[in-house]
């Protein structure tokens, strides 16, 4: 009996660990010694098959095939995958397990056809994988199929189909609250687009990723707020019940004439309720602080993604409008993220002669206005301490927009007004079509609408808004002005 138990334990240990050949292959693969890694993977594949260990055998066969077609040895790769399929067919295993193993092999064959740009052959593999995934009955295989289909569709320019299946996969995993898997899938998709040099795939994947992240954050926040509201309602109900109980008790005690005892009990119970309320309020504040910290982490995460994208995009042909637009979008996202993370930091102020400063800004856009559009500057003769970099960026952006949208015969003005001892306003006005009142706040919100990046990414005004907030000021549209559009940059500084 002891010998039998020892034999069983030994067999289990051998099945659960990599063979020596497998370990040698993995080590050579890690060191990028391709011929050596390929040799040991094939030997490990044959060794595993001889022992009936099909799952690690197929893993080694697929990795060896990948190393073959990495160096464009297509015939050798296809031959090895055929051997792997034959090994599964010859093995005595159930239909579901066999289908899952065949799926792994077919997936590698699909990757080869995608790399060879053979669209029809790739689509044939997709059909085969659908049958294998259905037979396997495994949810993880079916989810992986959706991902592989999305990659294939995107590669061959079928963006609509790619979006549909990728969203289907993300929807499944999100419904199961497996957010990490969805996040990893998006990261892999973005990395795949960068490796293939497809700017459109990177842009579409990044846009979908941001939309998904926002929706998940909204769901998490809504769930947390709902739970918090439920706790508050329960606490309020408890307080109301206690107050009702205290009132009834006080009335009875008053009727019995023991007023002093009633007051003492009421004060004691009231102190207990107040103490519990204070403790719970602190807990609620901690939850709100955690939500704010999560938002800051999200901004930091988005900024990191943008920073990682920029070096890759700079290697592409910047003369292409799409690449240039995507690079500018990544830079804008990074700028917006940095501003959000440092919004409470102090900014440096410099003494500035306002009339000369305003004239300089207006001069920069005079060649951009239409011939019959007039420009004017009205600035009080004051010297004010401002952050020149941020104020110049904001006003230059507003003036360029005003010049673009001013109609024929219109006018663009830049005014500077002192409103109180330490409050000043820079006012940019154009006589064009006014922005609807319902959109006065939306124009300052990033990622609210989808944009054709070659026509602009819509982040100019959100960046200006964040700069204004960082200077302890504000940027808004004057709702009382109806003859065009008037932007007001309000600051608080010393003169």
Protein Blocks (a to p, Z undefined) as FASTA:
>chain_A
ZZmmmmmmmmmmmmmpccfklmmmmmmmmnopaklmmmmmmmmmmmmmmnopaklmmmmm
mmmmmmmmmnopaklmmmmmmmmmmmmmmpccdfklmmmmmmmmmmmmmmmmmmnopakl
mmmmmmmmmmmmmmnopaklmmmmmmmmmmmmmmnopamlmmmmmmmmmmmmmmnopakl
mmmmmmmmmmmmmmnopaklmmmmmmmmmmmmmmmmmmmmmmmmmmmmmmmmmmmmmmmm
mmmmmmmmmmmmmmnopamlmmmmmmmmmmmmmmmmmmmmmmmmmmmmmmmmmmmmmmmm
mmmmmmmmmmmmmmmcfkbmklmmmmmmmmmmmmmmmmmmmmmpccddddddfklmmmmm
mmmmmmmpcfklccddddddddddddfklmmmmmmmmmmmmmmmpcghiacddddddfbf
kbccdddddfbdcddfklmmmmmpghkbccdfknoghlmmmmmmmmmmmnopacdddfkb
cnbccddddddddZZ
